[in-house]
Amino acid sequence: MKRLRQSIVISLITFVAFFTSIGLLLKAELFWENILAMVIYSLLIGLLFYGFAYFKLKITYTLFLLGHFLGLVMMGYAYWSEVSGWEEIIGFLSYMIFLIGGLGLGVVLQIVISLYRKYKKEN
């Protein structure tokens, strides 16, 4: 139940961050299709976090969480600052770089540590 609550909270934070970043900071008009896409994306992110917690992938969970929230902060900052029309792409790319970087680093470290523990256990 704790994992489910955490995933729901992360999904809500993701939705609110995207909604405020795009709707308020970029002052873009939000249509129902945009809001539906944000809801689906937020639920997918929450589902990923639930999967990491369910399978007890603590390192992947932590680094993905760190990358996700750093990416959201960087995206919001890029949307807030005036970058002469490039803030949309800069903000979204910075979010994706942090998100994928956190996921990749988390998966690699999780595999390395798991292999190390397995090797240590055998010897």
N, C-alpha and C positions, 0 to 999 in steps of 0.2 A: 504494500500500500504506500510505503514511503517513496518508492521509486516512481510510482504513478503520480503522486503529488508533485515530486520534483519535476517530472516531465511536463506536467500541466503548467506549472509555474514558469518553466523555461519557454514553453510555447506561448504563454501569455506575454511574457517579457519581449519575446521576439516579435510578436504581432504588434504590440504597443510601440516598440522601437521603430519598426518599419512604417507603421501608420503615422507616427509623429514626424519621422524623418522625411517621408515623402510628402505627406499632407501639409505639415506645418513649416518645416524648414525649407523644402523646395517650393512650397506653395503650389503644388501640382493639383489639378483637379482629379479627385479619386472617383472612379466609376465602380459599380458593383463587381465588375470583372477583376479590377485591381484588388479590391478588398477580398474577394474570393481567392485569388492567387496568394495573397498574403496569409490568409487563414490556412490554406493547404500547405504552404511552405512552412509556416510555424508549426503545424501539426507534424510534418515530416521531421523537422528538427527535434521536436519533442520525442518522436518515436525513436530516432537515433539515440538520443540520450537514454531513453528507457531501455533500449537494447544493450547499450554499454553497461548500464547499471545492473540489468538482469543477469548478464553473463559475467559480472564482477570484473570488468575491465577498467580498473580504477585509474590507471595511468592514462589510458585513452580517453576516458570520461573527463578527467581533470584537464588534460591538455586541449581537448576539443572544446570544453567549456571555456577555458581561458582564451583560446583563439576566437571562439564565437563572440564573447563579450568584448574583447579588444577590437574585433572587427566591427561590431555594432557601434562602439565608441568612435572609431576612426571614420566609419561611414557617416555618422551624425556630425562629426567635426568637419568633414569635407563638404557635407551639404550645407552646413552653417556658414562656412567661410566662402568668400567670393573668389572663385577661380576662373573668372571670365568665361562662364558657360560650360566649363568642363567638370563641374562639381558632381553631376549625376554619375558619369562614368568613373571618375576618380573615386568617389565614395563607394560605389558598388564593387569596383575592382579591389579596393583596399579591404572591404569586408570579405570578399571571396578569398583573397590571398591569406588573410589571417585564419579564416575558417578552414581552408584546405591545408594550410601549414600546420595548424593545431591537430587536425585529423591525421595527417601524414606522420607527423612527429610522434603523436600518441600511439599510432599503430606500430610504427617501427620500434619505439622503445618498449612497448608491450611485448612484442615478439622477441626482442633481444633479451629482456629480463626473464621471460618464460623459458626461453632456451637455456639461459644461464642457470636458472633454478633446476631445470631438468638435468642438465649436465652435472651440476653440483650434487644433486640427489643420487645420481648413478655412481659417482666416485666417492 
